[in-house]
Amino acid sequence: MTDGDEQPPGRTADSDEPRPTVDAADKASTADTSATDVSAGPDRADASAANLSAAADASAADIRAENAATAAAVDTIAPAPAPAPDAASLPYPVPLAQPDPARTRTVRQRRRWLLWTALGLALGLVAGAVPGVLLRESAPDAAGRPAAKDDPGTAAQRRLGERMLALLDRQAVALVGADRAGFLAVAEPAARPALSRRYAALRALRVTVWRPAADGVPEAVEGRPGEWRQTVTVGYCFVVPDCAPSTLELGARWRLAGEEPRLTALEPSEADPAGVRPWQANDLAVTVGKRVVVATTPAQRRRLPGLLAQAETAARAADRYAIGGRPPDRYLVYYAGKGEWQRWYGGGRPKWTAGYAVGVGGGRHDVVLNAQIVTPAGLDDLLRHELTHAASLPDRGYADRADWWLVEGLAEYAGADGQPVHRYDGLTEVRNLVRGGWSGRLDEVAPADDASDDRVGGAYGVGYLAVRHLVDRYGEQRMLDFYRAVVHQGRTPEQAADEVFGDTWSMLHDDCVAYVRAVVG
């Protein structure tokens, strides 16, 4: 798809928002009561954090015992060429809720772009490429950290990698233990301002788990003696201490200072399909509720109380649609200003996109809202739709375009929040689609990427009405069982209908289509 106003994927823009002032202390509490933190200042370490840091230091000391023997060998390692980055697809964005009539044009445009992404995913599967929705999440090891790749390297490289990982482990203990000084101690002075901002943002999000694992061995930077790079996979959790960690890849850069590696940068990895997380790019203001964490930049922090209240209400609705009865431990919603919208999760979304959900591993989908487009009147249904995707989608997304009507129909149904069918504001578009040449097949209703706005709105409405008919006939739970069988378990609608409803899909399909036609006349 081409669009003269579209920002190319991956391009970033500097934020015009001011940097926040420094707070006196970080709030490390993980209580469920709502509170606002700003990621801008140092933490005071408590006694338990100091003990944890000391234990990590002792572990690192064991590794340092071999430094003298290793240093000479390390100096003889020839620089290795930089690895070619993996193909980095855009993360699969999940379309939005049907808004009020005042936002109809925005939603139609938004849906067109989202379908373009879905078509790209389907083509990637045909071509044998790994789609962006399939996140690079390694199986955890016995300690619960992501497993490292099997890349033996030389003995000296392996020993150097062990020393680097020991330092990252020490840094992780300091981060979770609210020890800012310990977090910065592994880095060179020039790297500490950026790491201080990273630390503050993660503490504001109430990080509870941070588990680094080396992804292969470190490699010398060609033409820069003494400098090394290392790919690291990190498992992390916010608020909840025993979650299934989300994962991301980082590029750690090091310089050998005598016998000891010193961290010079901790950069986002170009190979991470989800792109740059907000806490990697910006200072954050954060508020935490019982079901939702909402974060934005300090310049937008005045919006947090209202956003949290509406998101908490939407979360209660979305929880109903969690597949298997297990909703996310927390929904994470980011509210993006102009500059952040172009930067977070790779940017590149068209200016009319109101929001999206992106899989980050661990069974979670982060939600991002566009502050330039979201209106107060449309925020509630937008949040219900997006959080329902976060509750109902598989960890790795879905890839069968034929299931589009079911995935979007469920989210539209949740966004409608029980309102009467005649109040759904996409009925005019559905009527035009029914009268304008639709084949009458649900698995063919997903519009092409060059479809008109009217066609896109009609397709969403067809999905909503079909799901609504299944709910009216069988109840919400059996409809969700059908969704799970098709979207999560990969069964065909024919198999799922027979197993869940005890009826043939051909008959049910025709009933759904007849219902759509009857509603719009």
C-alpha positions as a Python dict, from the first residue, in 0.01 Angstrom:
ca = {
    (1, 'M'): (0, 0, 0),
    (2, 'T'): (124, 350, -80),
    (3, 'D'): (9, 666, 87),
    (4, 'G'): (163, 1006, 40),
    (5, 'D'): (105, 1090, 405),
    (6, 'E'): (230, 761, 544),
    (7, 'Q'): (544, 748, 756),
    (8, 'P'): (770, 468, 627),
    (9, 'P'): (807, 175, 868),
    (10, 'G'): (1096, 208, 1109),
    (11, 'R'): (1142, 586, 1075),
    (12, 'T'): (1152, 773, 1401),
    (13, 'A'): (1084, 1132, 1491),
    (14, 'D'): (1222, 1336, 1777),
    (15, 'S'): (965, 1430, 2036),
    (16, 'D'): (895, 1796, 2090),
    (17, 'E'): (790, 1725, 2446),
    (18, 'P'): (1003, 1865, 2730),
    (19, 'R'): (1210, 1634, 2948),
    (20, 'P'): (1060, 1595, 3297),
    (21, 'T'): (1219, 1726, 3610),
    (22, 'V'): (1389, 1484, 3846),
    (23, 'D'): (1176, 1326, 4116),
    (24, 'A'): (1318, 1270, 4461),
    (25, 'A'): (1256, 896, 4471),
    (26, 'D'): (1103, 609, 4283),
    (27, 'K'): (791, 437, 4415),
    (28, 'A'): (875, 68, 4430),
    (29, 'S'): (546, -56, 4572),
    (30, 'T'): (360, -318, 4372),
    (31, 'A'): (24, -265, 4541),
    (32, 'D'): (-283, -266, 4321),
    (33, 'T'): (-398, 76, 4434),
    (34, 'S'): (-367, 340, 4162),
    (35, 'A'): (-57, 557, 4176),
    (36, 'T'): (139, 772, 3932),
    (37, 'D'): (517, 754, 3891),
    (38, 'V'): (737, 954, 3659),
    (39, 'S'): (1049, 789, 3519),
    (40, 'A'): (1292, 1068, 3581),
    (41, 'G'): (1488, 1026, 3900),
    (42, 'P'): (1706, 811, 4128),
    (43, 'D'): (1592, 540, 4366),
    (44, 'R'): (1697, 492, 4724),
    (45, 'A'): (1807, 134, 4776),
    (46, 'D'): (1669, -44, 5079),
    (47, 'A'): (1857, -298, 5288),
    (48, 'S'): (1717, -599, 5105),
    (49, 'A'): (1823, -453, 4770),
    (50, 'A'): (2174, -402, 4905),
    (51, 'N'): (2186, -763, 5018),
    (52, 'L'): (2076, -886, 4677),
    (53, 'S'): (2336, -670, 4506),
    (54, 'A'): (2607, -800, 4738),
    (55, 'A'): (2512, -1157, 4657),
    (56, 'A'): (2535, -1083, 4287),
    (57, 'D'): (2875, -921, 4340),
    (58, 'A'): (2999, -1235, 4511),
    (59, 'S'): (2885, -1445, 4217),
    (60, 'A'): (3058, -1211, 3975),
    (61, 'A'): (3375, -1227, 4185),
    (62, 'D'): (3404, -1599, 4121),
    (63, 'I'): (3411, -1531, 3751),
    (64, 'R'): (3670, -1256, 3786),
    (65, 'A'): (3919, -1509, 3927),
    (66, 'E'): (3998, -1625, 3576),
    (67, 'N'): (4027, -1274, 3429),
    (68, 'A'): (4405, -1263, 3414),
    (69, 'A'): (4424, -1588, 3221),
    (70, 'T'): (4142, -1488, 2989),
    (71, 'A'): (4251, -1133, 2905),
    (72, 'A'): (4552, -1236, 2698),
    (73, 'A'): (4350, -1490, 2504),
    (74, 'V'): (4073, -1239, 2437),
    (75, 'D'): (4319, -997, 2281),
    (76, 'T'): (4406, -1256, 2019),
    (77, 'I'): (4051, -1308, 1894),
    (78, 'A'): (4010, -1185, 1537),
    (79, 'P'): (3720, -947, 1483),
    (80, 'A'): (3417, -1134, 1358),
    (81, 'P'): (3191, -988, 1086),
    (82, 'A'): (2865, -839, 1206),
    (83, 'P'): (2581, -1091, 1182),
    (84, 'A'): (2318, -1029, 920),
    (85, 'P'): (1999, -917, 1094),
    (86, 'D'): (1698, -1142, 1085),
    (87, 'A'): (1411, -1039, 859),
    (88, 'A'): (1219, -797, 1079),
    (89, 'S'): (855, -782, 989),
    (90, 'L'): (628, -525, 1142),
    (91, 'P'): (444, -654, 1451),
    (92, 'Y'): (94, -762, 1365),
    (93, 'P'): (-139, -478, 1465),
    (94, 'V'): (-491, -560, 1572),
    (95, 'P'): (-772, -342, 1435),
    (96, 'L'): (-983, -117, 1647),
    (97, 'A'): (-1333, -83, 1780),
    (98, 'Q'): (-1611, 71, 1573),
    (99, 'P'): (-1630, 435, 1695),
    (100, 'D'): (-1915, 680, 1699),
    (101, 'P'): (-2035, 837, 1370),
    (102, 'A'): (-1814, 1144, 1420),
    (103, 'R'): (-1509, 920, 1369),
    (104, 'T'): (-1642, 709, 1082),
    (105, 'R'): (-1395, 831, 821),
    (106, 'T'): (-1099, 785, 1057),
    (107, 'V'): (-1202, 429, 1138),
    (108, 'R'): (-1252, 336, 775),
    (109, 'Q'): (-908, 462, 683),
    (110, 'R'): (-757, 288, 981),
    (111, 'R'): (-915, -42, 889),
    (112, 'R'): (-787, -22, 536),
    (113, 'W'): (-428, 2, 658),
    (114, 'L'): (-474, -276, 911),
    (115, 'L'): (-600, -505, 641),
    (116, 'W'): (-295, -420, 432),
    (117, 'T'): (-83, -548, 721),
    (118, 'A'): (-290, -866, 740),
    (119, 'L'): (-245, -926, 368),
    (120, 'G'): (129, -879, 407),
    (121, 'L'): (123, -1143, 680),
    (122, 'A'): (-60, -1388, 454),
    (123, 'L'): (185, -1330, 171),
    (124, 'G'): (475, -1382, 410),
    (125, 'L'): (336, -1720, 505),
    (126, 'V'): (297, -1820, 141),
    (127, 'A'): (653, -1716, 68),
    (128, 'G'): (785, -1909, 366),
    (129, 'A'): (889, -1600, 560),
    (130, 'V'): (848, -1572, 935),
    (131, 'P'): (569, -1317, 995),
    (132, 'G'): (612, -1043, 1251),
    (133, 'V'): (340, -1192, 1466),
    (134, 'L'): (557, -1493, 1539),
    (135, 'L'): (774, -1337, 1805),
    (136, 'R'): (1123, -1470, 1872),
    (137, 'E'): (1052, -1608, 2216),
    (138, 'S'): (1296, -1874, 2330),
    (139, 'A'): (1195, -2151, 2565),
    (140, 'P'): (1304, -2064, 2919),
    (141, 'D'): (1581, -2251, 3094),
    (142, 'A'): (1556, -2407, 3440),
    (143, 'A'): (1605, -2066, 3603),
    (144, 'G'): (1314, -1918, 3408),
    (145, 'R'): (1530, -1705, 3179),
    (146, 'P'): (1512, -1728, 2798),
    (147, 'A'): (1735, -2001, 2661),
    (148, 'A'): (2053, -1896, 2482),
    (149, 'K'): (2129, -2008, 2128),
    (150, 'D'): (2382, -2284, 2073),
    (151, 'D'): (2679, -2085, 1943),
    (152, 'P'): (2996, -2219, 2104),
    (153, 'G'): (3247, -1969, 1957),
    (154, 'T'): (3600, -1991, 2089),
    (155, 'A'): (3683, -2072, 2450),
    (156, 'A'): (3797, -1714, 2506),
    (157, 'Q'): (3474, -1576, 2360),
    (158, 'R'): (3269, -1804, 2581),
    (159, 'R'): (3457, -1695, 2891),
    (160, 'L'): (3420, -1331, 2799),
    (161, 'G'): (3048, -1387, 2739),
    (162, 'E'): (3014, -1542, 3084),
    (163, 'R'): (3175, -1238, 3241),
    (164, 'M'): (2943, -1005, 3049),
    (165, 'L'): (2636, -1205, 3146),
    (166, 'A'): (2744, -1201, 3511),
    (167, 'L'): (2751, -822, 3496),
    (168, 'L'): (2407, -812, 3334),
    (169, 'D'): (2278, -1045, 3606),
    (170, 'R'): (2414, -807, 3867),
    (171, 'Q'): (2244, -520, 3688),
    (172, 'A'): (1916, -714, 3680),
    (173, 'V'): (1926, -776, 4055),
    (174, 'A'): (1983, -405, 4109),
    (175, 'L'): (1693, -309, 3881),
    (176, 'V'): (1438, -532, 4052),
    (177, 'G'): (1578, -440, 4392),
    (178, 'A'): (1548, -63, 4336),
    (179, 'D'): (1925, -11, 4351),
    (180, 'R'): (1994, 262, 4097),
    (181, 'A'): (2363, 288, 4180),
    (182, 'G'): (2407, -86, 4135),
    (183, 'F'): (2223, -74, 3803),
    (184, 'L'): (2461, 190, 3671),
    (185, 'A'): (2779, 44, 3821),
    (186, 'V'): (2843, -197, 3532),
    (187, 'A'): (2847, 85, 3275),
    (188, 'E'): (3095, 345, 3165),
    (189, 'P'): (3016, 703, 3277),
    (190, 'A'): (2917, 811, 2925),
    (191, 'A'): (2647, 542, 2912),
    (192, 'R'): (2489, 626, 3246),
    (193, 'P'): (2253, 911, 3146),
    (194, 'A'): (2071, 687, 2894),
    (195, 'L'): (2071, 394, 3136),
    (196, 'S'): (1937, 620, 3412),
    (197, 'R'): (1637, 704, 3196),
    (198, 'R'): (1588, 337, 3113),
    (199, 'Y'): (1607, 246, 3481),
    (200, 'A'): (1357, 514, 3580),
    (201, 'A'): (1106, 411, 3312),
    (202, 'L'): (1123, 44, 3412),
    (203, 'R'): (1087, 129, 3780),
    (204, 'A'): (785, 347, 3702),
    (205, 'L'): (629, 48, 3524),
    (206, 'R'): (702, -155, 3841),
    (207, 'V'): (933, -409, 3687),
    (208, 'T'): (926, -733, 3884),
    (209, 'V'): (1126, -965, 3658),
    (210, 'W'): (1431, -890, 3444),
    (211, 'R'): (1620, -1199, 3323),
    (212, 'P'): (1896, -1151, 3065),
    (213, 'A'): (2035, -1440, 2863),
    (214, 'A'): (2319, -1434, 2611),
    (215, 'D'): (2216, -1508, 2254),
    (216, 'G'): (2540, -1662, 2131),
    (217, 'V'): (2889, -1536, 2213),
    (218, 'P'): (3014, -1177, 2203),
    (219, 'E'): (3181, -1059, 1884),
    (220, 'A'): (3457, -804, 1839),
    (221, 'V'): (3357, -483, 1662),
    (222, 'E'): (3557, -468, 1341),
    (223, 'G'): (3795, -175, 1326),
    (224, 'R'): (3740, -76, 1692),
    (225, 'P'): (3991, -259, 1911),
    (226, 'G'): (3867, -346, 2257),
    (227, 'E'): (3498, -301, 2167),
    (228, 'W'): (3254, -591, 2165),
    (229, 'R'): (2890, -647, 2089),
    (230, 'Q'): (2660, -911, 2234),
    (231, 'T'): (2300, -1001, 2154),
    (232, 'V'): (2091, -1050, 2468),
    (233, 'T'): (1738, -1180, 2513),
    (234, 'V'): (1557, -1046, 2819),
    (235, 'G'): (1247, -1185, 2986),
    (236, 'Y'): (1057, -921, 3183),
    (237, 'C'): (739, -868, 3385),
    (238, 'F'): (565, -559, 3518),
    (239, 'V'): (366, -539, 3844),
    (240, 'V'): (305, -915, 3868),
    (241, 'P'): (605, -1105, 4007),
    (242, 'D'): (516, -1452, 3880),
    (243, 'C'): (401, -1379, 3525),
    (244, 'A'): (508, -1563, 3211),
    (245, 'P'): (774, -1315, 3097),
    (246, 'S'): (748, -1111, 2781),
    (247, 'T'): (1069, -1109, 2581),
    (248, 'L'): (1278, -873, 2373),
    (249, 'E'): (1620, -868, 2213),
    (250, 'L'): (1882, -609, 2305),
    (251, 'G'): (2220, -525, 2162),
    (252, 'A'): (2471, -487, 2444),
    (253, 'R'): (2792, -300, 2361),
    (254, 'W'): (3100, -338, 2575),
    (255, 'R'): (3454, -206, 2607),
    (256, 'L'): (3731, -398, 2777),
    (257, 'A'): (3875, -177, 3050),
    (258, 'G'): (4180, -376, 3148),
    (259, 'E'): (4044, -710, 3259),
    (260, 'E'): (3681, -604, 3309),
    (261, 'P'): (3412, -545, 3044),
    (262, 'R'): (3229, -214, 3084),
    (263, 'L'): (2885, -163, 2931),
    (264, 'T'): (2878, 125, 2682),
    (265, 'A'): (2523, 91, 2546),
    (266, 'L'): (2213, -125, 2571),
    (267, 'E'): (2038, -78, 2238),
    (268, 'P'): (1717, -211, 2082),
    (269, 'S'): (1779, -499, 1845),
    (270, 'E'): (1689, -450, 1481),
    (271, 'A'): (1587, -816, 1473),
    (272, 'D'): (1315, -775, 1738),
    (273, 'P'): (989, -784, 1539),
    (274, 'A'): (790, -586, 1795),
    (275, 'G'): (1023, -288, 1761),
    (276, 'V'): (1126, -33, 2021),
    (277, 'R'): (923, -49, 2343),
    (278, 'P'): (809, 287, 2486),
    (279, 'W'): (1028, 247, 2793),
    (280, 'Q'): (1332, 207, 2568),
    (281, 'A'): (1267, 539, 2397),
    (282, 'N'): (1110, 783, 2644),
    (283, 'D'): (1066, 899, 2999),
    (284, 'L'): (727, 774, 3117),
    (285, 'A'): (455, 878, 3356),
    (286, 'V'): (269, 570, 3476),
    (287, 'T'): (-46, 490, 3669),
    (288, 'V'): (-134, 142, 3791),
    (289, 'G'): (-482, 8, 3857),
    (290, 'K'): (-624, -330, 3948),
    (291, 'R'): (-637, -460, 3590),
    (292, 'V'): (-461, -200, 3376),
    (293, 'V'): (-131, -14, 3363),
    (294, 'V'): (-149, 310, 3164),
    (295, 'A'): (166, 496, 3061),
    (296, 'T'): (240, 810, 2865),
    (297, 'T'): (502, 1082, 2844),
    (298, 'P'): (530, 1333, 3131),
    (299, 'A'): (383, 1602, 2902),
    (300, 'Q'): (59, 1398, 2882),
    (301, 'R'): (46, 1287, 3245),
    (302, 'R'): (-265, 1497, 3321),
    (303, 'R'): (-460, 1247, 3108),
    (304, 'L'): (-366, 947, 3321),
    (305, 'P'): (-646, 949, 3582),
    (306, 'G'): (-920, 960, 3320),
    (307, 'L'): (-751, 710, 3095),
    (308, 'L'): (-705, 467, 3380),
    (309, 'A'): (-1068, 490, 3489),
    (310, 'Q'): (-1194, 421, 3137),
    (311, 'A'): (-940, 146, 3078),
    (312, 'E'): (-1035, -28, 3403),
    (313, 'T'): (-1399, -33, 3290),
    (314, 'A'): (-1299, -163, 2947),
    (315, 'A'): (-1082, -432, 3107),
    (316, 'R'): (-1378, -571, 3298),
    (317, 'A'): (-1560, -607, 2966),
    (318, 'A'): (-1257, -756, 2789),
    (319, 'D'): (-1199, -1011, 3066),
    (320, 'R'): (-1523, -1180, 2962),
    (321, 'Y'): (-1367, -1275, 2630),
    (322, 'A'): (-1046, -1427, 2759),
    (323, 'I'): (-1003, -1762, 2590),
    (324, 'G'): (-984, -2044, 2842),
    (325, 'G'): (-1108, -1813, 3119),
    (326, 'R'): (-760, -1672, 3188),
    (327, 'P'): (-743, -1300, 3110),
    (328, 'P'): (-406, -1122, 3099),
    (329, 'D'): (-256, -1056, 3442),
    (330, 'R'): (-246, -687, 3346),
    (331, 'Y'): (-341, -494, 3037),
    (332, 'L'): (-72, -243, 2938),
    (333, 'V'): (-192, 67, 2752),
    (334, 'Y'): (40, 335, 2616),
    (335, 'Y'): (-91, 680, 2521),
    (336, 'A'): (138, 821, 2252),
    (337, 'G'): (201, 1183, 2161),
    (338, 'K'): (304, 1286, 1811),
    (339, 'G'): (673, 1207, 1837),
    (340, 'E'): (620, 886, 2034),
    (341, 'W'): (364, 759, 1784),
    (342, 'Q'): (633, 764, 1517),
    (343, 'R'): (888, 592, 1741),
    (344, 'W'): (718, 330, 1958),
    (345, 'Y'): (705, -27, 1826),
    (346, 'G'): (878, 77, 1506),
    (347, 'G'): (649, 367, 1418),
    (348, 'G'): (549, 394, 1057),
    (349, 'R'): (174, 386, 1118),
    (350, 'P'): (-33, 620, 901),
    (351, 'K'): (-132, 947, 1067),
    (352, 'W'): (-500, 845, 1080),
    (353, 'T'): (-444, 527, 1282),
    (354, 'A'): (-612, 562, 1622),
    (355, 'G'): (-445, 266, 1792),
    (356, 'Y'): (-328, -93, 1770),
    (357, 'A'): (-233, -396, 1978),
    (358, 'V'): (102, -572, 1935),
    (359, 'G'): (217, -907, 2069),
    (360, 'V'): (521, -891, 2296),
    (361, 'G'): (541, -1252, 2413),
    (362, 'G'): (437, -1413, 2737),
    (363, 'G'): (74, -1415, 2626),
    (364, 'R'): (55, -1034, 2618),
    (365, 'H'): (-41, -773, 2365),
    (366, 'D'): (50, -413, 2444),
    (367, 'V'): (-204, -153, 2334),
    (368, 'V'): (-102, 186, 2192),
    (369, 'L'): (-342, 478, 2147),
    (370, 'N'): (-277, 778, 1924),
    (371, 'A'): (-329, 1098, 2127),
    (372, 'Q'): (-372, 1297, 1805),
    (373, 'I'): (-678, 1104, 1693),
    (374, 'V'): (-849, 944, 1993),
    (375, 'T'): (-1158, 1142, 2093),
    (376, 'P'): (-1335, 1131, 2430),
    (377, 'A'): (-1652, 1010, 2260),
    (378, 'G'): (-1479, 716, 2095),
    (379, 'L'): (-1238, 613, 2369),
    (380, 'D'): (-1460, 364, 2552),
    (381, 'D'): (-1544, 145, 2253),
    (382, 'L'): (-1186, 175, 2128),
    (383, 'L'): (-1053, 45, 2459),
    (384, 'R'): (-1307, -238, 2474),
    (385, 'H'): (-1217, -348, 2123),
    (386, 'E'): (-841, -333, 2174),
    (387, 'L'): (-837, -495, 2517),
    (388, 'T'): (-1062, -772, 2385),
    (389, 'H'): (-798, -847, 2123),
    (390, 'A'): (-538, -854, 2401),
    (391, 'A'): (-756, -1099, 2597),
    (392, 'S'): (-863, -1324, 2312),
    (393, 'L'): (-580, -1349, 2060),
    (394, 'P'): (-323, -1628, 2073),
    (395, 'D'): (20, -1531, 2195),
    (396, 'R'): (157, -1552, 1842),
    (397, 'G'): (-141, -1393, 1670),
    (398, 'Y'): (-335, -1555, 1389),
    (399, 'A'): (-244, -1599, 1025),
    (400, 'D'): (-546, -1733, 836),
    (401, 'R'): (-718, -1454, 647),
    (402, 'A'): (-1033, -1665, 627),
    (403, 'D'): (-1074, -1620, 1006),
    (404, 'W'): (-1072, -1239, 981),
    (405, 'W'): (-1449, -1210, 1020),
    (406, 'L'): (-1440, -1407, 1346),
    (407, 'V'): (-1146, -1222, 1507),
    (408, 'E'): (-1276, -878, 1417),
    (409, 'G'): (-1637, -976, 1475),
    (410, 'L'): (-1559, -1069, 1836),
    (411, 'A'): (-1377, -740, 1899),
    (412, 'E'): (-1660, -542, 1737),
    (413, 'Y'): (-1911, -734, 1947),
    (414, 'A'): (-1717, -645, 2262),
    (415, 'G'): (-1686, -284, 2152),
    (416, 'A'): (-2062, -262, 2104),
    (417, 'D'): (-2097, -356, 2473),
    (418, 'G'): (-2442, -510, 2449),
    (419, 'Q'): (-2611, -225, 2265),
    (420, 'P'): (-2907, -318, 2041),
    (421, 'V'): (-2813, -423, 1692),
    (422, 'H'): (-3000, -131, 1534),
    (423, 'R'): (-2763, 111, 1711),
    (424, 'Y'): (-2450, -30, 1551),
    (425, 'D'): (-2320, 260, 1345),
    (426, 'G'): (-2183, 48, 1061),
    (427, 'L'): (-2517, -78, 934),
    (428, 'T'): (-2524, 159, 638),
    (429, 'E'): (-2190, 26, 517),
    (430, 'V'): (-2308, -333, 568),
    (431, 'R'): (-2618, -259, 360),
    (432, 'N'): (-2408, -113, 81),
    (433, 'L'): (-2177, -416, 89),
    (434, 'V'): (-2465, -665, 77),
    (435, 'R'): (-2621, -483, -216),
    (436, 'G'): (-2295, -413, -392),
    (437, 'G'): (-2163, -751, -493),
    (438, 'W'): (-2043, -931, -178),
    (439, 'S'): (-2012, -1302, -250),
    (440, 'G'): (-2206, -1391, 63),
    (441, 'R'): (-1918, -1588, 213),
    (442, 'L'): (-1780, -1496, 556),
    (443, 'D'): (-1434, -1629, 474),
    (444, 'E'): (-1418, -1388, 179),
    (445, 'V'): (-1548, -1075, 351),
    (446, 'A'): (-1206, -936, 451),
    (447, 'P'): (-1156, -637, 219),
    (448, 'A'): (-860, -596, -11),
    (449, 'D'): (-596, -341, 79),
    (450, 'D'): (-723, -106, -193),
    (451, 'A'): (-1088, -137, -89),
    (452, 'S'): (-1302, 171, -45),
    (453, 'D'): (-1381, 307, 298),
    (454, 'D'): (-1740, 192, 255),
    (455, 'R'): (-1626, -162, 175),
    (456, 'V'): (-1398, -176, 479),
    (457, 'G'): (-1667, -54, 719),
    (458, 'G'): (-1913, -304, 574),
    (459, 'A'): (-1672, -593, 625),
    (460, 'Y'): (-1633, -512, 994),
    (461, 'G'): (-2007, -487, 1028),
    (462, 'V'): (-2058, -828, 867),
    (463, 'G'): (-1815, -979, 1119),
    (464, 'Y'): (-1997, -815, 1407),
    (465, 'L'): (-2342, -932, 1292),
    (466, 'A'): (-2224, -1289, 1228),
    (467, 'V'): (-2072, -1316, 1577),
    (468, 'R'): (-2381, -1151, 1725),
    (469, 'H'): (-2600, -1414, 1561),
    (470, 'L'): (-2387, -1699, 1702),
    (471, 'V'): (-2412, -1544, 2049),
    (472, 'D'): (-2790, -1501, 2021),
    (473, 'R'): (-2826, -1862, 1913),
    (474, 'Y'): (-2577, -2044, 2136),
    (475, 'G'): (-2467, -1801, 2406),
    (476, 'E'): (-2136, -1625, 2459),
    (477, 'Q'): (-1948, -1919, 2608),
    (478, 'R'): (-2012, -2157, 2319),
    (479, 'M'): (-1927, -1882, 2073),
    (480, 'L'): (-1595, -1836, 2257),
    (481, 'D'): (-1539, -2212, 2245),
    (482, 'F'): (-1588, -2195, 1870),
    (483, 'Y'): (-1344, -1902, 1848),
    (484, 'R'): (-1088, -2094, 2048),
    (485, 'A'): (-1118, -2403, 1831),
    (486, 'V'): (-1073, -2202, 1510),
    (487, 'V'): (-830, -1923, 1604),
    (488, 'H'): (-623, -2091, 1878),
    (489, 'Q'): (-636, -2458, 1786),
    (490, 'G'): (-640, -2426, 1408),
    (491, 'R'): (-952, -2627, 1347),
    (492, 'T'): (-1160, -2558, 1040),
    (493, 'P'): (-1501, -2397, 1096),
    (494, 'E'): (-1654, -2726, 980),
    (495, 'Q'): (-1473, -2920, 1252),
    (496, 'A'): (-1530, -2658, 1519),
    (497, 'A'): (-1902, -2619, 1448),
    (498, 'D'): (-1956, -2992, 1474),
    (499, 'E'): (-1756, -3018, 1800),
    (500, 'V'): (-1889, -2706, 1973),
    (501, 'F'): (-2237, -2645, 1837),
    (502, 'G'): (-2334, -2992, 1720),
    (503, 'D'): (-2449, -2839, 1392),
    (504, 'T'): (-2298, -2830, 1046),
    (505, 'W'): (-2102, -2522, 951),
    (506, 'S'): (-2263, -2498, 608),
    (507, 'M'): (-2601, -2457, 774),
    (508, 'L'): (-2471, -2212, 1038),
    (509, 'H'): (-2279, -2011, 782),
    (510, 'D'): (-2589, -1965, 571),
    (511, 'D'): (-2790, -1872, 881),
    (512, 'C'): (-2534, -1605, 974),
    (513, 'V'): (-2542, -1459, 623),
    (514, 'A'): (-2923, -1464, 620),
    (515, 'Y'): (-2921, -1278, 954),
    (516, 'V'): (-2685, -1013, 812),
    (517, 'R'): (-2913, -960, 513),
    (518, 'A'): (-3224, -948, 729),
    (519, 'V'): (-3079, -684, 966),
    (520, 'V'): (-2985, -440, 690),
    (521, 'G'): (-3290, -511, 472),
}
